[in-house]
Amino acid sequence: MEKIATIEGALDDLLVNLAAIVLRLSRPDVTRTPEARQALALSVHQYAVCAARSSDPRVHELKLQLEETLKPALRIVARGGVKVS
């Protein structure tokens, strides 16, 4: 049982490190092309699949952060000095 806990801890650490890499790659200047956005979406999806089996709260928090990177950025548009969404 102790070996299983050690393996799970190591996997959680790997997932945390992987999420850090994907977060760096999710910057808008890196994901300019549709192909890069698609690759990011695939990476985030794969991470979410692995994170679902983890009990580490760090892994789940990073999963949420990664999923946020896929949401389109909203812009505020003003017309005649009045904000229009």
C-alpha positions as a Markdown table, in Angstrom:
| # | Residue | x | y | z |
|---|---|---|---|---|
| 1 | Met | 0.0 | 0.0 | 0.0 |
| 2 | Glu | 2.9 | 2.3 | 0.8 |
| 3 | Lys | 4.3 | 1.8 | -2.7 |
| 4 | Ile | 1.0 | 2.8 | -4.3 |
| 5 | Ala | 0.9 | 6.0 | -2.3 |
| 6 | Thr | 4.5 | 6.7 | -3.4 |
| 7 | Ile | 3.6 | 6.1 | -7.1 |
| 8 | Glu | 0.5 | 8.3 | -6.8 |
| 9 | Gly | 2.5 | 11.1 | -5.2 |
| 10 | Ala | 5.0 | 10.9 | -8.0 |
| 11 | Leu | 2.3 | 11.0 | -10.7 |
| 12 | Asp | 0.7 | 14.0 | -9.0 |
| 13 | Asp | 4.0 | 15.8 | -9.1 |
| 14 | Leu | 4.4 | 14.9 | -12.8 |
| 15 | Leu | 0.9 | 16.3 | -13.5 |
| 16 | Val | 1.7 | 19.5 | -11.7 |
| 17 | Asn | 4.9 | 19.9 | -13.7 |
| 18 | Leu | 3.1 | 19.1 | -16.9 |
| 19 | Ala | 0.4 | 21.7 | -16.2 |
| 20 | Ala | 3.1 | 24.3 | -15.7 |
| 21 | Ile | 4.5 | 23.5 | -19.1 |
| 22 | Val | 1.1 | 23.6 | -20.8 |
| 23 | Leu | 0.2 | 26.9 | -19.0 |
| 24 | Arg | 3.4 | 28.4 | -20.4 |
| 25 | Leu | 2.5 | 27.2 | -23.9 |
| 26 | Ser | -1.1 | 28.6 | -23.6 |
| 27 | Arg | 0.1 | 32.2 | -23.8 |
| 28 | Pro | -1.6 | 34.1 | -26.7 |
| 29 | Asp | 1.7 | 34.8 | -28.4 |
| 30 | Val | 2.4 | 31.1 | -28.6 |
| 31 | Thr | -1.0 | 30.0 | -29.7 |
| 32 | Arg | -1.6 | 32.4 | -32.6 |
| 33 | Thr | -2.5 | 29.8 | -35.2 |
| 34 | Pro | -5.6 | 27.6 | -35.3 |
| 35 | Glu | -3.3 | 24.6 | -35.3 |
| 36 | Ala | -1.7 | 25.8 | -32.1 |
| 37 | Arg | -5.0 | 26.4 | -30.5 |
| 38 | Gln | -6.2 | 23.0 | -31.4 |
| 39 | Ala | -3.0 | 21.4 | -30.0 |
| 40 | Leu | -3.6 | 23.4 | -26.8 |
| 41 | Ala | -7.2 | 22.2 | -26.6 |
| 42 | Leu | -6.0 | 18.6 | -27.0 |
| 43 | Ser | -3.4 | 19.0 | -24.3 |
| 44 | Val | -5.8 | 20.5 | -21.9 |
| 45 | His | -8.3 | 17.7 | -22.6 |
| 46 | Gln | -5.7 | 15.0 | -22.0 |
| 47 | Tyr | -4.6 | 16.7 | -18.8 |
| 48 | Ala | -8.2 | 16.8 | -17.6 |
| 49 | Val | -8.6 | 13.1 | -18.2 |
| 50 | Cys | -5.5 | 12.3 | -16.1 |
| 51 | Ala | -6.4 | 14.9 | -13.5 |
| 52 | Ala | -9.8 | 13.2 | -13.0 |
| 53 | Arg | -8.1 | 10.3 | -11.3 |
| 54 | Ser | -6.0 | 12.4 | -9.0 |
| 55 | Ser | -6.9 | 13.3 | -5.4 |
| 56 | Asp | -4.3 | 16.1 | -5.2 |
| 57 | Pro | -6.0 | 19.5 | -5.0 |
| 58 | Arg | -3.1 | 21.1 | -6.8 |
| 59 | Val | -3.8 | 19.0 | -9.9 |
| 60 | His | -7.5 | 20.0 | -9.8 |
| 61 | Glu | -6.7 | 23.7 | -9.4 |
| 62 | Leu | -4.3 | 23.5 | -12.4 |
| 63 | Lys | -7.0 | 21.7 | -14.4 |
| 64 | Leu | -9.3 | 24.6 | -13.8 |
| 65 | Gln | -6.6 | 27.1 | -14.8 |
| 66 | Leu | -5.9 | 25.2 | -18.0 |
| 67 | Glu | -9.6 | 25.0 | -18.9 |
| 68 | Glu | -9.8 | 28.8 | -18.5 |
| 69 | Thr | -7.1 | 29.2 | -21.2 |
| 70 | Leu | -9.5 | 27.7 | -23.7 |
| 71 | Lys | -12.2 | 30.3 | -23.1 |
| 72 | Pro | -12.1 | 33.2 | -25.6 |
| 73 | Ala | -11.0 | 36.5 | -24.3 |
| 74 | Leu | -13.9 | 39.0 | -24.0 |
| 75 | Arg | -13.4 | 42.5 | -25.3 |
| 76 | Ile | -15.2 | 45.6 | -24.2 |
| 77 | Val | -16.4 | 47.7 | -27.1 |
| 78 | Ala | -17.3 | 51.3 | -26.7 |
| 79 | Arg | -19.5 | 53.1 | -29.2 |
| 80 | Gly | -20.0 | 56.9 | -28.7 |
| 81 | Gly | -18.5 | 56.7 | -25.2 |
| 82 | Val | -21.0 | 54.0 | -24.1 |
| 83 | Lys | -19.7 | 50.6 | -23.4 |
| 84 | Val | -21.3 | 47.9 | -25.6 |
| 85 | Ser | -20.6 | 44.2 | -25.0 |
